[in-house]
């Protein structure tokens, strides 16, 4: 075969590999961007739920006369009874730290 045919085949193969790498990098970057957005949203939701929990336990403490920490411990223990959820252990400060970490990205 003529050497120019080999050169053409190598050029086509190189372009295909380069194009494939570009497409793969674009897809990976798109998925990473979506994952970062989801992490920011989830961290924001966790921080909001901690604030909601704080408001509820303070209100329940006033109504029942129990300490708000006792109410929080009891409610968090009830979450795990069905086995579908893990016991929340993250603090509000940890949720805010996670949120600020991913808000900047």
C-alpha positions in Angstrom: 0.0 0.0 0.0 0.9 3.5 -0.5 2.4 5.3 2.6 -0.1 8.1 2.2 -2.9 5.6 2.8 -1.3 4.7 6.1 -0.8 8.3 7.0 -4.5 9.0 6.3 -5.6 6.0 8.4 -3.5 7.2 11.3 -4.8 10.7 11.0 -8.4 9.4 11.0 -7.7 7.2 14.0 -6.0 10.1 15.8 -8.9 12.4 15.2 -11.4 9.7 16.4 -9.4 9.1 19.6 -9.0 12.9 20.2 -12.7 13.5 19.6 -13.7 10.6 21.9 -11.5 12.0 24.7 -13.1 15.4 24.2 -16.6 14.0 24.4 -15.8 11.9 27.4 -14.2 14.9 29.2 -17.3 17.0 28.4 -19.7 14.3 29.8 -17.6 13.9 32.9 -17.5 17.6 33.5 -21.3 17.9 33.0 -22.0 15.1 35.5 -19.5 16.6 38.0 -21.3 20.0 37.7 -24.6 18.3 38.3 -23.2 16.4 41.3 -21.8 19.6 42.9 -25.2 21.3 42.4 -27.0 18.4 44.0 -24.5 18.4 46.9 -25.1 22.1 47.5 -28.9 21.6 47.4 -28.7 18.7 49.8 -26.4 20.5 52.2 -28.8 23.5 52.1 -31.7 21.2 52.9 -29.9 19.5 55.8 -29.1 22.9 57.3 -32.7 24.0 56.9 -34.0 20.8 58.5 -31.7 21.4 61.5 -33.2 24.8 62.0 -36.7 23.3 61.7 -35.8 20.7 64.2 -34.5 23.4 66.6 -37.8 25.3 66.3 -39.9 22.2 66.8 -38.0 21.0 69.9 -38.1 24.4 71.5 -41.9 24.6 70.9 -42.4 21.1 72.2 -40.2 21.8 75.3 -42.5 24.7 76.1 -45.6 22.6 75.7 -44.4 19.5 77.6 -42.0 20.9 80.1 -39.2 18.6 79.0 -35.7 19.7 78.1 -35.3 20.4 74.4 -32.3 18.2 74.3 -34.3 15.3 75.7 -37.0 15.8 73.1 -34.3 15.9 70.3 -32.8 12.7 71.5 -36.2 10.9 71.7 -37.2 12.1 68.2 -33.9 11.2 66.7 -34.2 7.7 68.2 -37.7 7.3 66.7 -36.3 8.0 63.3 -34.3 4.7 63.3 -37.1 2.5 64.6 -38.4 1.4 61.2 -34.9 0.7 60.0 -35.3 2.8 56.9 -33.2 5.7 58.1 -30.0 6.3 60.0 -29.9 8.3 63.2 -29.0 11.9 62.5 -25.6 12.7 64.1 -24.5 15.7 62.1 -24.7 19.0 64.0 -26.0 22.2 62.6 -22.5 23.6 62.5 -21.3 20.6 60.5 -24.2 21.1 58.1 -23.3 24.8 57.6 -19.6 23.9 57.2 -20.5 21.4 54.5 -22.8 23.9 52.8 -20.2 26.6 52.8 -17.6 24.2 51.4 -19.8 23.4 48.4 -21.3 26.9 47.9 -17.9 28.2 46.8 -17.4 25.4 44.2 
